[in-house]
Amino acid sequence: MLHSLRFRLLAAFTLIILVAVGVVYLFVSQTTGGEIRRYGERSAQVRFSRVGFELYRYYRINGDWEGIQPYVEQWGNLYGQRILLTDTSGTVIADSEGELIGKTYYSDNPGTRLAPPMMGFNPGTLHIEPEPSAAFPSPVTLSQAISRFLIWGALAAIFLAFLITFFISRRISAPVKTMALTARRLGQGDLSQRVQIRDKGEMGDLAGAFNSMADDLERADRLRRNMVADAAHELRTPLSNIRGYLEAILDGVKEPDADTIRSIDEEASLLSRLADDLQELSLADSGKLKLDRQTQDIVTIVRRTAASIQDRATGKGISLSVVLPDDLPEVNVDAQRISQVLANLLNNAIAHTAESGTITVSARQQDGWVVVSVNDTGEGIPADSLPNIFERFYRVDKSRTRATGGSGLGLTIAKEIVEAHGGDITVSSEPGEGTQFSFTLPVP
């Protein structure tokens, strides 16, 4: 629970909320307290000046302090502070609380003269005690009240934010839990599992990538199963033939003559080629396919490979031609491996081209690449087979007849070799019109 995404989201959001609310509280409380104190001081000064002015005006109008007590009491109730008026001897003339009238008033605060010294006389001194009354809170009390409201507001905000964070974290962690559960089921072998998340944001993208990965895993597993079955079939056929020949010889049905031995040798050679092909694919899959790359003349490689295939094409009545420009640049390749690729493509073209057909090998420079193409006028490849043409053991001819090919690994090996050089191999075809294979090689 402590290591779950949901708990960590809750903890992170809660910590952020606490820090944010704490900083806001400190800032607001400090700022508010200072402003309230300054406001209280200014208000006291204004009240002080206003009361002093009213007392001075009363004295100027009436000539004495007779009847001033009701006014002082009224001001005291209005401003919430004790107001006292003393004469020049310090005797209290008026008291807003009515307790010290006629008594001498002693205070550390000298008070405020009601008349400026320049006027030559002083009708009295005004004293305002700072203690607030119950009806009018002091700035300190008001600041404390605001702080309490801030604390309660912060607690309420934290509670609401915690609830919101709880639901948000639940919403965020739910898709992750769903994908984790689906991943466990995938790991247990149920490759049909997919996540159903309709989020349009990052979680939706993650779910899409997860489903794409699951599709690739299911496809890879299907190809693996097919490869095992196909490899078993390809191995079983020559082994069965060899065993049949040997049993026939042992039973005396067939003589171990030159024809029989030649047939057994052909089947053994087929097994050897299949084993070699499987080993090359294994090396390519593990990234250990060795390449002896050197700067080579692609024209020489193409002509030498075409010459080695020429007899087979002629024997089938197929015209094989090579069309190469004179200014092709050199390429950085393993000559033996590229010759193997070209031989695979040419053998494949011969197998699928009828008598009197033509096969053309050409090459051209395109930007920083040399593009080598093999065109034939054969039977072509159906459109639904083109995406799978480079898959292992894939054959357009589902009957697995040996009249049109070997193990079904030639194109796969060609693709692995070209990609190991950093190039790419493509195919285009029209049924009944012919096929073109092209691969690219880097120019150093």
C-alpha angles and dihedrals in degrees: 000000000000091000097045120116091236093055093046091050091050092048093047095047092044092051091049091049093049093049093046094047091044093052092046091048094051093045095046095042093049094044094044093047092052094046092048091051092050091046090050091051093049091046091050091050091050092048091046092052093044094051091045091051093049092049092048092049090048091053093047091050098043101029092224142037097261109140096009095120096081090052093050091050090050092051091047091054091044097052098031094233135106112258122195131183119202132182125231092280093054096253113145111246097176134010124188088216094042096228106108103040110140093011129109113259119218119193138154087224109080091209127216126297111234093216126044115251091245091068092069098231138064117212092190149312127263121221124186116187113218097220107111123225124237093258095055116046120214121243090257092053091046091050090051091050091051090049090053090051089049091051093050091045091050091050091049091048091049091050093049092043090050091053092048091046090049093056094040092050089047090052092048096045096044095074090045090053090048092052091045091053091047091048090053091051090048089051090052090058104264097126093171091076118116133171120242106210119149096188112134095205134067092309090055090050090048091050090049091050090047092052090046089052090049090051090051091048092050091047092047091050091049090049090048091052091046091048092052091049093045093046090050090050093047091049094043096055099059091036090053090048093049091047090048092052092048093048090049090052092047091049091049092242093117130033118231091241129149094273093052093047090047090053091050090048091052091053091047090049089052090053090049093050091048091051090049091049092050091049092051091050090049091052091047092050092051093045092244098115102133118225124189095203119191137152104277139178105245091200091061092048093050096046093046093049093046090050091054090054096041097092093054092050092047091049089058093046094250123142111229116192134176120213113186132158119233097234102059112141123234119265133219102235147122099262095205093051094047090048087053091053093049092046091052091051093046093047089048090050092049091049092055100038120088126225115291090025125130134232121194127193114199139165137195139174118250117180106301094346141078112222116208117194135189114199125186136177093222133129095291130221124277114246093242091057098050096082090054100040094106095047119114116271090357114149130181086211102070092192091074092226115174092216090085104038153334130261098330093246101099098091092042091054091046090054093049092050094048092048090047086060090052094254135113136234125211138178134207126180146167117205109248094010106068146264136264124204117189132181133182130225126193121250110223 
